[in-house]
């Protein structure tokens, strides 16, 4: 527990600084997290004999973030999945990669760098709402853990995650909703309580699905943690598995909120 706490105290200021200052700091933070996350996931695939297109994905990931940083002014993303598929097709025709390996490569690119790039996009929309990405993930995780420890009786999906309970899942949702509303009260416009409550409810579900999805992958490939980079926490993916789902949800959620506001005005 002490090691986990020390690791969190070291990493938290880095995360807060990158999000707060944005720009080049957020660029390097997200790019670094994406590359490390890809490395961890590729190691898991390779442990079962697969050989994904690692170098191609690393290069495309760097290009994705360069385009995102230098050419993004309106919250528009850059997705180079077609490039990964094109290169994969060449490998497939030359019999150098299997269809499964290409599919795993495309999945890794979409799952990690593209998902994380939505944090940059939310930041580009303006305001303080980029913090909602992490509130949804971390408030859900913390509240679900505490509620599960105190009140957990009924298993949620024991075949995927034996320790998670229905009570914990509900506690995570309630905690995320309350934290989103508190954020709106202290840092928002104080006009979007209902919208933020809905975001908290659905976003908490997305966060828990992200956690369960990561658990399914680890069980499928028989690994306990994705890595050991963060003492007491595992790898980068072990810490960001929920964020990989809450980041896209938050971005498109705010776009939808903007449309609804426009339609009702």
C-alpha positions in Angstrom: 0.0 0.0 0.0 2.9 2.4 0.8 4.5 1.8 -2.6 1.2 2.4 -4.4 0.8 5.7 -2.4 4.3 6.9 -3.2 3.9 6.1 -6.9 0.6 8.0 -7.0 2.1 11.0 -5.2 5.0 11.1 -7.8 2.8 10.6 -10.9 -0.2 12.8 -9.9 1.7 16.2 -10.2 2.9 15.1 -13.6 -0.6 14.3 -14.8 -2.1 17.5 -13.3 0.6 19.6 -14.8 0.2 18.1 -18.2 -3.6 18.6 -18.2 -3.5 22.1 -16.7 -0.9 23.6 -19.0 -1.9 21.6 -22.1 -0.1 22.3 -25.3 3.3 20.7 -25.7 3.2 19.3 -22.2 -0.1 17.4 -22.9 1.3 16.4 -26.3 4.3 14.7 -24.8 2.4 13.1 -21.9 -0.2 11.5 -24.2 2.4 10.5 -26.8 4.6 8.9 -24.1 1.6 7.1 -22.5 0.5 5.9 -25.9 3.9 4.5 -26.9 4.5 2.8 -23.5 0.9 1.4 -23.6 1.5 0.0 -27.0 4.8 -1.6 -25.9 3.0 -3.2 -23.0 0.1 -4.5 -25.1 2.4 -5.8 -27.8 4.5 -7.7 -25.2 1.3 -9.4 -24.1 0.5 -10.4 -27.7 4.0 -11.6 -28.3 3.9 -13.8 -25.2 1.4 -15.9 -27.1 3.4 -16.1 -30.4 1.8 -13.2 -32.3 4.0 -10.7 -34.1 2.1 -7.4 -34.5 3.4 -4.6 -36.7 5.2 -2.8 -33.8 7.4 -0.3 -35.7 4.6 0.6 -38.1 2.3 1.4 -35.1 4.9 3.4 -33.3 5.6 5.6 -36.3 1.9 6.0 -37.1 1.2 6.9 -33.5 3.9 9.7 -33.5 2.4 11.0 -36.8 -1.1 11.0 -35.4 0.0 13.2 -32.4 2.1 15.5 -34.6 -0.9 16.1 -36.8 -3.1 16.5 -33.8 -0.8 19.0 -32.2 0.2 21.2 -35.2 -3.0 21.1 -37.3 -5.8 20.9 -34.7 -7.5 24.1 -34.0 -11.2 23.1 -33.7 -11.1 19.9 -31.7 -10.8 17.7 -34.8 -8.9 14.4 -34.4 -6.6 12.6 -36.8 -7.1 8.9 -37.3 -4.5 7.0 -39.4 -6.1 3.6 -39.1 -6.3 3.3 -42.9 -2.5 3.7 -43.1 -2.1 0.8 -40.6 -4.5 -1.4 -42.6 -2.7 -0.5 -45.9 0.7 -1.5 -44.5 -0.9 -4.6 -43.0 -2.3 -5.5 -46.4 1.1 -5.3 -47.9 2.5 -7.6 -45.2 -0.4 -10.0 -45.7 0.1 -10.2 -49.5 3.8 -10.9 -48.9 2.8 -13.6 -46.3 4.9 -11.8 -43.7 2.0 -11.3 -41.2 -1.1 -13.2 -40.5 -4.6 -11.7 -40.6 -4.8 -12.1 -36.8 -1.6 -10.2 -36.3 -2.8 -7.3 -38.5 -6.1 -7.3 -36.7 -4.4 -7.1 -33.3 -2.2 -4.3 -34.6 -5.2 -2.2 -35.8 -6.9 -2.9 -32.5 -3.9 -1.8 -30.5 -3.7 1.5 -32.5 -7.4 2.2 -32.0 -7.5 1.1 -28.4 -4.6 3.1 -27.0 -3.3 6.2 -29.1 -6.6 7.0 -30.7 -8.5 6.7 -27.4 -6.0 8.8 -25.5 -6.0 11.4 -28.3 -9.5 12.3 -27.3 -8.1 13.9 -24.1 -6.3 16.4 -26.4 -9.5 17.0 -28.3 -11.5 17.6 -25.1 -8.9 20.1 -24.0 -9.1 21.8 -27.4 -12.9 22.4 -26.8 -12.0 24.9 -24.1 -13.0 25.3 -20.5 -12.1 23.0 -17.6 -14.1 20.1 -18.7 -11.0 18.0 -19.7 -10.9 17.0 -16.0 -14.2 15.2 -16.4 -12.3 12.5 -18.3 -10.3 11.7 -15.2 -13.1 12.3 -12.7 -15.2 9.7 -14.4 -12.3 7.2 -14.3 -10.8 7.8 -10.9 -13.9 8.7 -9.0 -15.6 5.6 -10.3 -12.6 3.4 -9.5 -12.2 4.8 -5.9 -15.8 4.9 -5.0 -16.5 1.4 -6.4 -13.5 0.0 -4.5 -14.6 1.6 -1.1 -18.2 0.6 -1.6 -17.3 -2.9 -2.6 -15.0 -3.3 0.5 -17.7 -2.0 2.9 -20.9 -3.3 1.3 -20.0 -5.7 -1.4 -22.0 -9.0 -1.2 -23.0 -9.9 -4.8 -20.4 -10.6 -7.4 -20.7 -8.6 -10.6 -19.0 -10.8 -13.2 -16.8 -13.3 -11.3 -15.6 -15.0 -14.5 -14.0 -11.7 -15.6 -13.1 -9.9 -12.3 -13.7 -12.0 -9.1 -13.4 -9.1 -6.7 -15.9 -6.7 -8.3 -19.4 -6.5 -6.8 -22.7 -5.1 -7.9 -22.7 -2.9 -4.8 -19.3 -1.6 -5.8 -20.5 -0.9 -9.3 -23.5 1.1 -8.0 -21.2 3.0 -5.6 -18.9 3.9 -8.4 -21.8 5.3 -10.4 -23.1 7.3 -7.5 -19.6 8.6 -6.7 -19.0 9.7 -10.3 -22.3 11.5 -10.5 -21.7 13.4 -7.3 -18.1 14.3 -8.3 -19.2 15.6 -11.7 -21.9 17.8 -10.0 -19.4 19.1 -7.5 -17.0 19.9 -10.3 -19.8 21.8 -12.1 -20.6 23.7 -8.9 -17.0 24.8 -8.1 -15.4 25.0 -11.6 -18.1 25.0 -14.2 -20.8 27.5 -15.3 -23.3 26.2 -12.7 -25.8 25.9 -15.5 -25.2 22.3 -16.6 -25.9 20.2 -13.4 -28.4 17.9 -15.2 -26.1 17.3 -18.1 -23.1 16.6 -15.9 -25.2 14.2 -13.8 -26.1 12.3 -16.9 -22.4 12.4 -18.0 -21.4 11.1 -14.7 -23.9 8.2 -14.8 -23.2 7.0 -18.3 -19.5 7.9 -18.1 -19.1 5.8 -14.9 -20.6 2.8 -16.7 -18.1 3.4 -19.6 -15.3 3.6 -17.1 -16.3 0.3 -15.5 -16.7 -1.3 -19.0 -13.1 -0.1 -19.8 -11.8 -1.8 -16.6 -13.7 -5.0 -17.4 -12.5 -5.0 -21.0 -8.9 -4.7 -19.9 -9.5 -7.6 -17.5 -10.9 -9.7 -20.3 -7.7 -9.1 -22.4 -5.5 -10.0 -19.4 -7.4 -13.2 -18.8 -7.4 -14.1 -22.5 -3.6 -13.8 -22.6 -3.1 -15.1 -19.0 -1.3 -12.1 -17.6 -1.7 -10.4 -14.2 -0.5 -6.9 -15.1 0.4 -5.3 -18.4 3.7 -4.1 -17.0 5.8 -3.1 -14.0 6.7 0.5 -14.8 4.6 2.0 -12.0 5.5 0.3 -8.6 2.4 -1.0 -6.9 0.2 -0.2 -9.9 1.5 -2.3 -12.7 1.9 -0.8 -16.1 0.6 2.3 -17.8 -2.4 0.3 -19.2 -3.2 -0.9 -15.8 -3.7 2.7 -14.7 -5.3 4.1 -17.8 -7.6 1.2 -18.8 -10.7 3.1 -17.7 -9.5 6.4 -19.2 -9.3 4.7 -22.6 -13.1 4.5 -22.5 -13.9 7.7 -20.6 -11.9 9.9 -23.0 -13.8 9.2 -26.2 -17.1 9.2 -24.2 -16.4 12.6 -22.7 -15.4 14.2 -26.0 -18.5 13.0 -27.9 -20.7 13.6 -24.9 -19.7 17.3 -24.9 -20.2 17.5 -28.6 -23.7 16.1 -28.1 -24.4 18.5 -25.3 -23.4 21.3 -27.7 -25.8 20.1 -30.3 -28.6 19.8 -27.8 -28.0 23.3 -26.5 -28.0 24.6 -30.1 -31.3 22.8 -30.9 -33.1 24.0 -27.8 -31.9 27.6 -28.0 
